[in-house]
């Protein structure tokens, strides 16, 4: 397995103009032992939609100077960019074809689309990917499961048409088993009760053990954004789509039994327990041939008690995930994707998380587990 970094991990430092694009690439090269992979979000790192010929020359100069490899370019679709209509699937596919050509121009091997991208849009762009000898991967993001339709339809298509050019990009958040401690801490700073955090962790453990108060299957069919918006609607109006109303009622009852005089925010905190995927490690092992690349998602690296200089993510099962990839013979990239900085952005700049240090800690863990 090879390692790299999604430069999305440095979004905060990028926003504050503390790290330039070159600084980010240099950090990967010089301070992360063994790492050489670069992943970008096009509209974050580039002057989109055309960075210009001079930038392309500069880009390849950086890749050579720092010994780095363009692995994946992440793209998304602003379907509301026009004032008079929402983009249809043909328009989105045309934009995806443009982004594929842009990624190829910059030497990227892969293009990653978001978990909300429909399969037919990917299929419409597939001839362009195949023509350029690249791979197109769909992000599998919690609470999606590898066993769900969003994944199986891609695998079925790839196998039916005997193509390796379309596949999946597992986000390691699908192996999260509880809300991150930094997320819960932010909720408590906003006024949530500690009992709500404890209840969320307790419900997460019950669901992981298959002992939860509802069937998790319908939850796993939703995106995290849809779940959060539907749950907020449920708390406000009592209404929710049929498949979710029962689980939402069970979550609220679970909170009522554990949190004194629960507020709306307390209910939201407890519901973070349903944002986990509970997907199988064995499924990941079996799907390795269809894995385009991996997102090493994490939200906080903390030192392992009694093991100075060694770090862990307390909420994501990295040991099981790395083992499943190794058992499946995976030889591609795991690109670090740090997102925990958003849980300190209610604080002063001095109190915000240090992205550079967090990514360095993550690579200590990755290198240790891959070598185990």
N, C-alpha and C positions, 0 to 999 in steps of 0.2 A: 504494500500500500504506500501511496505517496501523500504528502501533506502540503497544504497551502492555506491561503486566507482569502475569504471574501472581504474586499475592502469596505463593504458595508459595515464591517466590524468597527471601522474608524469613523463612523458617520458623525459623531459628536465633535471629534477633533477636526474633521473636515469642515463642519458647519462653522466652528469658531475660528477657522483658518489657522489652526495650530499645526496641522500637518498638510502639506501639499500632496498631490498625487504622487510625485516622485518620492517624497518623504515616506509615504505609506509603502511603496514598493521597496524602498531601501530597508525599511524596518523588517519586512518579511525576509529579505535576503540576508541581512547582517545579524539579526538578533533572534531568529527562530531556527535553531539547529535542524538541518535536514529539510526544511521547507523551501519550496521553490514555486509553488502554484499560485497564480493570481486569478481571482474571480472579481468581476466588477458588476455593479448595477449601472446600466448604460447612462441613464439620465443623471446619476449622481457624479460619475467620474468624467463624463465626456461633455463636450458641447454638442448636444443632440439636436437634430438628427444627423449632422455632418460635422465632425470635428476638424475637417480640413486636412489637406495633404501634409502641411508642416507638422501637425500633431502626429500624424501616422508615422512620419520619419522619427520624431522624438520618441514615440512609444516604443518602436523597435530598438532604438538606441538604449532606452532604459532596460528593456528585456535582456539585451546583450551585456550591458554594463553590469547589471546586478545578477545575472545568471538565473533569471526568472522565466516562467513559462505561462503564457496565456491559456488558462484552462477553460473557464466558462464565462459567458456574458449573460447576465440576468436581464430579462426584458419584461415589461408590463405594458398594458394597453389602456390609455385614457379614452374610454369609449364615449366620454362626454366632451371631447375636445372641440366639437362643432356646435355652434349655437342652434342649429336648426334640426338636428337629429342625433339619435344615439347610433353609433357605428354598428353595422350589421356584421355578420361573420365573414363575409367576403372582404369587407374593408379591414377588419382586424387581421385576416390572413395576409392581406397585401402589406400591412404594416409589419407583420412578423417576417415576411420575406425580405423586406427592407432591412430589418434588424439582423437577420441571418447574414445578409451580404456585408453589413457593417462589421459584424463579429469576425467574419472571414477576412475582411480587409485588415483587421488588427491581429490576425493570427490565432484567434480562439478556436479550440477544437469543438466546443460545445456551446449550445444556446439553451438556457433554462427559462421556461415559462412558468407563470404562477399556477397555483393549485386550482384556481378558478377558470383556467383556460379550457374551453371545450375541446374534446377530441377532434371534432370535424375541422376546427381551425388548424390544429396541428397537422392533420392529414393534408389539408389544402397547401400547407407550406412544405410538406415532406419532400416533394421533388426538388426543391431548391436546396434543402439540406443534403440530400443524396448527391446532387450534382456537384456540390462543393466538398464532398467527403467529410461532412461533419456529423454530429449527433444532436438530436433535439430531445430534451428531457423535461418532464413535468414534475414540479415540486410536489412532494407528498408531505403535507404539513399537518401537525396535530390540530384538531382531533381526528383527522382522516386516518384510516387504517390501511395497511397494505392489502388487507383482504377485501377492501371495498370496491365498488364498481368503478370509481375513478381510476383505480390502478388496473383492475382486471381487464377493462376494455382496452387499455393500451397494450397490455401483454398479449391479449387475444389478437389484436390487430398485427402486432409485430410478428407473432408466430404464424398467423395465417398468410401474411405476405412475405415471410422469410426476410425480414429487414432488421438490422441492428441499429438503424439510424434513428429510431424513435424508442424512448424508454422513460425511466423515472429517475428523479433526484430525491432520494429519501432525506428528509430533514430530521436530525436526531431527536428533535422535540417529540417525535411520535413515540419515543421510548421514555418520555417523562412519566413519572409515577406520582408526583405531588406538585403543588404550586411552589415556585421558587421562593426561598426565604426573603429575597430582595423585593419580590412582588408583594408579599404579605406585609413586609415592613412599610412599603409605601402606602398600602391601604390603611395601615394603622396610623400613619402620620396624617392621613386624611380624615380620621375619626372612627375607623372600624374598631371593634372591640377585639382584644386578644382571644377571647373565646371563639370568635368567628374564624380566626386564623387556625386555631386548634381544631375546630370542627371541619374545616376544609381539608386539613391534613388527614384527619381521621376518616372522612368520607372517601378520600383518595385511596387510602389503604384498603378499605372495605371493597371498593370497586375493583381494585387490582387483584384482590383475592377472590373475586366472583361472589362476594357476599353483600353487595350493595342493595339498596331498597328498590331498585328498578332495573329493567333490562337495558344494557348499555348500547345495544345494537343500533337503535335509531339515532342515538347521539352521534355515533361515529360516521354517519352519512352527511353530517353538516360541517361547514367550515367554522373556525373559531369566531370569525366576525358575525356570521349568521346566528350562531348560538348566543353570543352576547347580546345582539340586538333583539332577538326573540325573547330572551329571558327578561330583558329590561321591559319589553312590551308586556310580558306576562305579569311582572311585578306592578306595573302601572294600571293595567286593564283587566287582568285575570285571564286574558285570552292568549292563545298560542296555537301554532299548527298542531293538528291532532297527534302526530307522532311524538311531539315534545311536551304536551301538556301534562301527561302523567309523570314523566321524570321531573319536570319543573315543580310540580306539586310535592313530590317526594323530597326534593332538595329543600324546599321551604319548610316542610314539616321537620326534616332533620335539623335544620337551623333553629327552629322554634324550640326544639327539645334541648338545645345546648347553649343557646345564646340568649341571655336575659334581655327582654324587650328589644328584640332585634330590629335594627333600622334597615332601610333599603340597601345601604352600603354593606351592612353585615350579610344580608342575603346574597349580594353580589360576590362577596368574598367566599362564602361557602360554595357557591356555584363554580368557582374556579376548579373545583375537584372534577367537574365533568368535561374539562378541556383536555383531558388526557386521551390517548388513542387506544391503549391496551392492545397493541398489535403484537404479533408473534415474532420472536427472534428466528424461529425456524422458517417462517415465510420469507424473511429477509435473506436468509441463507440460500433458499431455493431461487430467489429472484435476482441473485447477483449478476447473471448474464445480461439482465435488462437494466442494470444500474449504470446510468451515464456518469454521474459523479455524486458525491454526498455533501450535505451541509452539516458541518459539525456545530450544530446549534448549542449555545449555552447561555445562561443568564447570570451566573456568578460562580467564580472559582474560589473556593475557600481551602485553607490548609487542612490536610488530613491530621486529625489529632494524633500527636505522638510521632509524626513523620515529617520533620522539618524539610521544607523545600519541595514537598509533594502535595499535589492539589486535586480537588474533586469538585464536580457539580453535584450538590446534594439532592437534586430533583430529577436528574436524567441518568438512566442506567447505561453508562458508557462502557463498562466492562462487558456486559452482555452484548451490546451492539457491535463492538469491535470484534468480539469472538465470533459472532454470527457472520460478519463479513470475511474474516479470516477462514472460517470453516467452508465458506462458499467459494473461496479462491479469488476474492476481490483484489485487483491490482491497481485500481484507479485512485483518484484523488479524494481525500477528505479535506474540504476547505472550511476552516473555522468561520463560524458566523456568530459573532457576539451581539446580543440584543439587550443585555441587561442594563445598559446605560440609561434606557428610557425609564427605569424604575428609580433613578436618582435625579431626574430632571426637574423635580419639584424643589430641589435644594439649590444652594449657592454653587457657583462654579467650583469653588475649592472643595465642596463636599461631594461633587459628582464622582462617579466611578472613573478610574484611570483605565481607559480602553487598552492602551499599549501594555500595561502590566497584566490586565486580565487575559489578553490574547497570549502573552508569553506564558502565563500559568497554564492556559489551556494546552499549549503545545508541549509543556512538560508532561502533562497527563497523557496526551495522544502518543507521544514517543514512548512513554513507559508502557502503555497498554499494547501498542502495536508490537513492541519488542518482547512482550511477556510470552 
